[in-house]
């Protein structure tokens, strides 16, 4: 089974500035996630009011929609 480090768009909205690029390494450095596991999965829980470029192994459909609706990019690695 593949185990992903999970982060919600609401967490990104609270912890990052508008226009930021969010990566697994950056989330680890900030202590938002504890382990990289098999990659990063972004889920759609929470509000997203800022535009980000998010680089992750997987996105839920809701997360990808929210990121793109806010003017950001969801890049699958």
N, C-alpha and C positions, 0 to 999 in steps of 0.2 A: 504494500500500500504506500501511496505517496502522502507524506505529511507536510502541510504547508504552514508557514508562519502567517498568522491572520491579522489583518488590520482593517478597520472600517473607515469609510470616507469621512465620517464625523470626527474621528481622531485626527486625520490629516488636516481637516479644516481648522481644528483648534491649535495644532502644533506647528504649522508651516505658514510662511508668508505667501501672499499672492504671487504667482509666477514661479514658484519653486519647482525644482525637479526632485521627485521622491524616488529613492532607490532602497533596496534591501539593506545595503551597507550603511546608508544614512540613518535608517530606522534603528538599526543595531547600535550605531554610535550615539544616538540620542536616547537610547534605553527604552524606546517605545515597544520594541519586541526584544525578547531575550535570546532566542536562538534562530539561526537561519533555516534549519531543517532542510527541506527539499526545495525551498524557494518561497516567494511571497505570493499570497493570495489576498486580493482586495475585495471586501464585501461592501454592500451598499447601505449599511445602517448609518443613520445620521444625516444631517444637512450638509450640503456642500455649497458654499457661497464664493469660493476662491477658485482661480484657474491654476491647475497643476499639470505638469507632465509626470505621469506615474509609470514607472518601469517595474513590471512584475511578471511572474510566471503565469498567473491566472487572474481573471477578473470575473466576478459574478456579473450577470447581465445588467442588474440594477446599478452596480458600481460603475461599469463602463458608461451607461447612459447618463448617470449623474456627472461624471467627470467631463464627458463631452458636452453636456448641456451647459456646464459652467464655463465652457470655452477652453478646456484642457485637452490633453491627449492621454489615452490609455495604451501604452506600448507593451505588447506581449514579448517577453524575452525568449 
